[in-house]
Amino acid sequence: MSDILHKSTEPQTPEELYRLYRTLTEQLREQLGQIENDKHEFEVQMTERVGNLESRNLELREQLRQTEADKRYIETQKIRYERDVRKLKSESEQLRSPPLIIGTITDIVDSTRVIVRSSAGPRFMVRSSPSVNADDLKPGVRCTLNQQSLAIVELLPNSFDAQVYGMELVDSPIETYADIGGLQDQINEIREAVELPLRRPELFKRIGIEPPKGVLLHGPPGTGKTLLAKAVAHETNAHFMRVVGSELVQKYIGEGARLVRELFDLAKKKAPTIIFIDEIDAVGASRSEANTSGDREVQRTLMQLLAGMDGFENRGDVKIIGATNRIDILDKALLRPGRFDRIIEIPLPNIDGRLSILKVHSRTLAIADDVNLTEIAQLTEGRNGADLYAICMEAGMFAIRKESQSITQENFRAAVTKVIFDFNRGSLDVEGEMFA
């Protein structure tokens, strides 16, 4: 183009000038087009490069976010591991620390000095740790002592014999008052003496009388004394503790009395509580001249039981239910009011009672429509509730033996005959014969 301009300086005609103009114009257009193409290619390259940079930027941001999340997780794990290390170090130090001596406080000198008796026997005057509350230092409280200085490190809760904890009823019995037949009057009496003071104590306060403290159930075996106690345990919301009288008799001197004392202490701690002592005649027989050390130990246990039932200390909201079939041999001190305020006899059922018991036991049985339970009640004169239950069971066994769909009247008659025969067979003088 510079050559063309250089030539244009020479004199030219108008036609040459016009051709020169058109040539210059076409060259300019070509150059502009080339520039536009170069510009478009440059824009495409820049756009592609910017897109790549943005994608890379997003990738780096995602990597940064993941790295920060990993960092936070690692920091959390570090804190957890440090806590576990501190816990393990603390447990290791506790395992390496020397054991503490168990002692009992016997006397208080002042707010910082007390007299304790160690588990080995000797007594020491020691100081208590500042972390121990001085008001909690009382005679009889168990404590732990440092092996070297014998200083009181901490106080321990009261301990009871494992046998006493085993007397506490955890699962409530399934028996209810509806499962007891023929003892409606006895049920009303025990509910008035045991349940009513626990559920509505305001009635006794309004009248101004003390509620009964204990109830003694007595009567022949198999009449429902233990079943009645189970129903009381089911119906009341109080803690229930059951013990057999023979469990209170221990081998060593003082062990039985200690067991009785801890039984009443635990019952008082968990009041309201009902203590059921079955076969109380095993420990409550009349006191006489003891010929053996075993008899003397039984009498010591009985005296502790008498003191726990109605002694110098108030036992609180603790009710006693006793059961025996030998009320004639019980000690008179055990039968006096204040210990057993109500003595309820559970007699052998009469015909109405036997009919009621048979109805209770036959509720779940598949019996025929023509079965007359009144006749069975008439045939079982002098039988107790356990015998009637055995009759219902034997009648079912006769029906099973014949593969019947239900229990018939004949099955009940055969069961009555068998149970009465088995019962009378116990009076035979054949040595070693077993009977049902």
C-alpha positions in Angstrom: 0.0 0.0 0.0 3.0 2.3 0.6 4.1 1.8 -3.0 0.7 2.8 -4.2 0.8 5.9 -2.1 4.3 6.6 -3.3 3.2 6.3 -6.9 0.1 8.5 -6.2 2.4 11.5 -5.7 3.0 11.6 -9.4 0.5 13.4 -11.6 -2.3 11.0 -12.5 -5.6 11.2 -14.4 -9.0 11.0 -12.6 -9.5 7.4 -13.9 -6.2 6.3 -12.3 -7.1 8.0 -9.1 -10.5 6.2 -9.0 -8.8 2.9 -9.6 -6.3 3.7 -6.9 -9.1 4.5 -4.5 -10.9 1.3 -5.2 -7.7 -0.7 -4.7 -7.0 1.0 -1.5 -10.6 0.4 -0.3 -10.5 -3.3 -1.1 -7.1 -3.6 0.6 -8.5 -1.9 3.7 -11.5 -4.1 3.8 -9.4 -7.2 3.5 -7.2 -6.0 6.4 -10.3 -5.1 8.5 -11.7 -8.6 7.8 -8.4 -10.2 8.8 -8.4 -8.1 12.0 -12.0 -9.2 12.8 -11.0 -12.8 12.3 -8.0 -12.4 14.5 -10.2 -10.6 17.1 -12.8 -13.4 17.0 -10.1 -16.1 17.4 -8.6 -14.2 20.2 -12.0 -13.9 22.0 -12.6 -17.6 21.6 -9.2 -18.4 23.0 -9.7 -16.0 25.9 -13.2 -17.4 26.6 -11.9 -20.9 26.6 -9.0 -20.0 28.8 -11.3 -18.2 31.3 -13.6 -21.2 31.4 -10.7 -23.5 32.2 -9.5 -21.1 34.9 -13.0 -21.0 36.4 -13.2 -24.8 36.4 -9.8 -25.0 38.0 -10.9 -22.4 40.5 -14.0 -24.5 41.4 -11.9 -27.6 41.8 -9.5 -25.8 44.1 -12.4 -24.5 46.1 -13.8 -28.0 46.5 -10.4 -29.3 47.5 -10.1 -26.5 50.0 -13.6 -27.3 51.5 -12.7 -31.0 51.7 -9.4 -30.2 53.3 -11.1 -27.9 55.9 -13.6 -30.7 56.6 -10.8 -33.2 57.1 -9.1 -30.8 59.3 -12.1 -30.3 61.5 -12.6 -34.1 61.7 -9.0 -34.6 62.6 -9.2 -32.0 65.3 -12.4 -33.6 66.7 -10.6 -37.0 66.7 -7.6 -35.5 68.3 -9.8 -34.0 71.1 -11.6 -37.4 71.6 -8.3 -39.3 71.7 -6.9 -36.8 74.2 -9.9 -37.2 76.4 -9.6 -41.0 76.1 -5.9 -40.7 77.0 -6.7 -38.6 80.1 -9.4 -41.1 81.1 -7.0 -44.1 80.7 -4.3 -42.2 82.6 -6.7 -41.5 85.4 -7.8 -45.2 85.5 -4.2 -46.3 85.4 -3.4 -44.0 88.3 -6.4 -45.3 90.3 -5.2 -48.9 89.6 -1.7 -48.0 90.8 -3.0 -46.2 93.9 -2.9 -48.2 97.1 -6.2 -49.7 98.4 -8.1 -47.9 101.1 -8.9 -49.4 104.5 -12.6 -49.8 105.5 -13.4 -48.4 109.0 -16.3 -47.4 111.1 -16.6 -44.2 113.1 -17.1 -44.9 116.8 -16.8 -41.4 118.4 -16.5 -37.7 117.4 -13.8 -35.7 119.1 -14.3 -32.4 117.2 -15.1 -31.2 113.7 -11.8 -32.5 112.3 -10.9 -35.4 114.6 -12.8 -38.6 115.0 -12.2 -42.1 116.5 -12.5 -44.9 114.0 -12.3 -48.7 114.2 -10.5 -50.2 111.3 -11.5 -53.5 109.7 -8.5 -55.2 111.4 -9.9 -54.3 114.9 -7.8 -51.5 116.5 -9.2 -48.1 117.1 -7.4 -44.9 116.0 -8.0 -41.1 116.4 -7.6 -39.7 112.9 -8.4 -36.5 110.9 -10.9 -36.2 108.1 -10.3 -34.9 104.6 -11.4 -31.3 103.9 -13.7 -32.7 101.2 -15.7 -34.6 103.8 -18.7 -32.7 105.3 -18.2 -32.5 109.1 -22.0 -32.8 109.6 -22.0 -36.3 108.0 -19.4 -37.6 110.5 -21.6 -39.6 112.9 -20.9 -42.7 115.0 -21.7 -45.9 113.1 -21.0 -44.5 109.7 -18.7 -46.5 107.4 -15.7 -44.7 105.9 -12.5 -45.3 104.0 -9.1 -44.7 105.5 -5.7 -43.9 103.9 -3.2 -46.7 104.4 -0.4 -44.5 105.7 -2.1 -41.6 107.6 -5.4 -43.4 108.3 -7.1 -40.1 107.5 -10.8 -40.4 106.4 -10.9 -40.1 102.7 -14.7 -40.5 102.0 -17.8 -41.8 103.6 -19.6 -45.0 102.5 -23.3 -45.6 102.3 -25.0 -48.0 104.7 -24.4 -51.7 103.8 -27.0 -54.5 104.1 -26.5 -58.2 103.9 -26.9 -59.6 100.4 -29.5 -62.0 101.8 -31.6 -59.0 102.9 -31.5 -57.6 99.4 -32.7 -61.0 98.1 -35.8 -60.7 100.3 -37.0 -57.7 98.3 -39.7 -58.6 95.8 -38.8 -57.2 92.4 -41.6 -58.6 90.2 -45.1 -58.2 91.5 -47.1 -61.5 91.8 -49.9 -62.0 89.3 -52.4 -63.3 91.9 -55.2 -60.9 92.8 -58.1 -60.9 95.2 -60.3 -62.3 92.4 -58.1 -65.5 92.5 -59.1 -66.2 96.1 -62.3 -67.9 96.7 -64.3 -68.2 100.0 -62.3 -65.7 102.0 -64.1 -62.5 101.4 -64.3 -61.6 105.1 -60.6 -62.3 105.6 -59.8 -60.2 102.5 -61.8 -57.2 103.8 -60.0 -57.5 107.2 -56.5 -57.6 105.7 -57.3 -54.7 103.3 -58.5 -52.6 106.2 -55.3 -53.4 108.2 -52.7 -53.2 105.4 -54.0 -51.4 102.3 -56.2 -48.7 103.9 -53.4 -47.1 106.1 -51.1 -46.9 103.0 -53.7 -45.5 100.6 -55.8 -43.2 102.9 -53.9 -42.4 106.1 -56.0 -39.3 106.6 -58.9 -41.4 107.7 -57.0 -42.6 110.7 -55.7 -39.1 111.5 -59.2 -37.8 111.4 -60.5 -40.4 113.9 -57.3 -40.1 116.0 -56.2 -43.8 116.1 -53.0 -45.5 115.1 -53.4 -47.8 112.1 -52.7 -51.5 112.7 -49.0 -52.4 112.5 -49.2 -56.1 111.8 -51.5 -58.9 110.7 -51.1 -62.6 111.6 -52.7 -65.1 109.3 -53.1 -68.6 110.8 -55.0 -71.7 109.8 -54.5 -75.2 108.5 -52.1 -75.8 105.6 -53.3 -75.1 102.1 -56.1 -72.7 103.0 -54.6 -69.7 101.2 -52.5 -67.7 103.7 -49.5 -67.3 101.3 -51.9 -66.7 98.4 -53.6 -63.9 100.3 -50.1 -62.3 100.9 -49.4 -62.5 97.2 -52.6 -60.7 96.4 -51.7 -57.9 98.9 -48.3 -57.6 97.2 -50.1 -57.3 93.8 -52.7 -54.8 94.9 -50.5 -52.3 96.9 -47.9 -49.9 95.5 -45.6 -50.4 98.6 -42.3 -52.2 98.5 -42.8 -55.9 99.4 -40.3 -58.0 101.2 -40.9 -61.7 101.8 -38.9 -64.0 104.1 -39.3 -67.5 105.5 -38.9 -67.7 109.2 -36.2 -70.4 108.9 -34.0 -67.9 106.9 -33.7 -65.7 110.0 -32.0 -68.5 111.9 -28.3 -68.4 111.3 -25.4 -70.5 112.3 -23.2 -68.1 114.2 -24.1 -66.1 117.3 -25.6 -62.7 116.5 -25.9 -63.3 112.8 -29.7 -63.9 112.9 -30.3 -60.8 115.1 -28.2 -58.7 112.7 -30.1 -60.1 109.7 -33.4 -59.1 111.4 -32.1 -55.6 112.2 -30.9 -55.0 108.7 -34.2 -56.3 107.3 -36.1 -53.7 109.3 -33.6 -51.0 108.5 -33.9 -51.6 104.8 -37.7 -51.7 105.1 -37.7 -48.4 106.9 -35.4 -46.8 104.4 -37.8 -47.9 101.5 -41.0 -47.2 103.3 -43.9 -47.7 102.7 -43.0 -51.3 103.0 -44.8 -54.6 103.7 -42.8 -57.4 105.3 -44.3 -60.9 104.8 -42.8 -63.5 107.2 -44.0 -67.0 106.2 -43.8 -69.9 108.6 -43.1 -67.5 111.4 -43.3 -70.3 114.0 -39.8 -71.4 112.8 -38.4 -68.4 114.7 -41.3 -67.3 116.9 -41.9 -70.4 119.0 -42.5 -69.9 122.7 -39.3 -69.3 124.7 -38.4 -71.9 127.3 -35.3 -73.1 129.0 -32.7 -73.5 126.2 -30.7 -76.7 126.4 -28.5 -76.1 123.3 -26.7 -73.2 121.8 -28.9 -73.5 118.7 -32.0 -72.9 120.9 -30.4 -69.9 122.5 -29.6 -68.4 119.1 -33.2 -68.9 117.9 -34.3 -67.0 121.0 -31.9 -64.2 120.4 -33.2 -63.9 116.9 -36.8 -63.8 118.2 -36.0 -61.1 120.7 -34.5 -59.0 117.9 -37.6 -59.6 115.9 -39.8 -58.5 118.8 -37.7 -55.3 119.2 -38.0 -54.6 115.5 -41.7 -55.1 115.4 -42.5 -52.9 118.4 -39.4 -51.7 120.3 -37.9 -48.5 121.4 -37.5 -47.1 117.9 -40.4 -46.3 115.7 -40.3 -48.5 112.6 -42.2 -46.0 110.5 -44.5 -46.9 107.7 -43.7 -50.6 107.8 -46.4 -53.2 107.9 -45.9 -56.8 109.0 -47.8 -59.8 107.7 -47.1 -63.1 109.4 -48.3 -66.6 108.4 -48.3 -69.8 110.4 -50.3 -73.0 110.8 -49.1 -73.5 114.4 -50.3 -70.5 116.3 -50.5 -72.6 119.4 -46.7 -72.7 119.7 -46.1 -69.0 119.1 -44.6 -66.8 121.9 -47.2 -64.7 123.6 -45.0 -61.6 123.3 -45.3 -62.0 119.5 -49.1 -62.2 119.6 -49.8 -59.1 121.7 -51.3 -55.9 120.2 -48.7 -53.5 118.9 -46.9 -56.3 117.1 -49.8 -58.2 115.5 -52.9 -56.0 116.0 -55.1 -58.3 113.9 -55.0 -62.1 114.1 -57.0 -63.4 111.2 -58.0 -67.0 111.0 -58.0 -68.7 107.6 -60.2 -71.8 108.3 -61.0 -74.7 106.1 -63.6 -73.6 103.5 -67.3 -74.5 104.0 -69.5 -75.7 101.1 -69.9 -72.1 99.8 -66.2 -71.4 100.1 -65.4 -74.7 98.3 -67.8 -73.9 95.5 -66.2 -70.4 95.2 -62.7 -71.9 95.1 -63.8 -74.5 92.4 -65.2 -71.7 90.3 -62.0 -69.8 90.5 -59.9 -72.8 89.5 -62.3 -73.8 86.7 -62.4 -70.4 85.0 -59.6 -71.4 82.6 -60.7 -75.0 82.2 -62.7 -76.4 79.3 -65.5 -78.0 81.3 -68.7 -79.5 79.9 -72.0 -77.6 80.2 -73.6 -80.3 82.4 -70.8 -80.1 85.1 -72.3 -79.5 88.5 -69.7 -77.9 90.8 -72.0 -77.8 93.7 -72.0 -81.6 93.8 -68.2 -81.6 93.8 -68.2 -79.1 96.6 -70.4 -81.4 98.6 -68.1 -84.4 98.0 -65.0 -82.5 99.2 -66.1 -81.9 102.8 -63.0 -81.1 105.0 -60.7 -80.3 102.1 -58.7 -77.1 101.7 -58.0 -74.9 98.7 -54.9 -76.8 97.7 -56.9 -80.1 97.6 -59.5 -78.5 95.4 -56.9 -77.2 93.0 -55.5 -80.8 92.8 -58.9 -82.1 92.1 -59.3 -79.7 89.2 -55.9 -80.7 87.8 -56.6 -84.4 88.2 -60.0 -84.0 86.4 -58.2 -82.4 83.5 -55.7 -85.3 83.5 -58.6 -87.8 83.3 -60.0 -85.8 80.4 -56.7 -85.8 78.6 -56.3 -89.6 79.2 -59.6 -90.2 77.4 -58.8 -87.5 74.7 -62.0 -85.7 75.5 -62.8 -82.2 74.3 -63.8 -81.0 77.8 -63.9 -82.1 81.4 -67.1 -84.0 82.4 -68.8 -84.6 85.7 -67.4 -88.2 85.7 -63.9 -86.8 85.4 -64.5 -84.6 88.5 -65.9 -87.6 90.5 -62.9 -89.7 89.6 -60.5 -86.9 90.5 -62.2 -86.5 94.0 -61.9 -90.2 94.6 -58.2 -90.3 93.6 -57.2 -87.2 95.6 -59.0 -88.4 98.7 -57.4 -91.8 98.3 -53.9 -90.3 97.8 -54.4 -88.1 100.9 -55.6 -91.0 103.1 -52.7 -93.1 101.9 -50.3 -90.8 103.7 -51.6 -92.3 107.0 -50.6 -95.8 106.1 -48.0 -97.4 108.3 -46.0 -98.6 105.3 -42.4 -97.3 105.8 -40.9 -95.6 102.8 -44.1 -95.5 100.7 -44.4 -92.3 98.6 -47.7 -90.6 98.1 -49.0 -87.7 96.0 
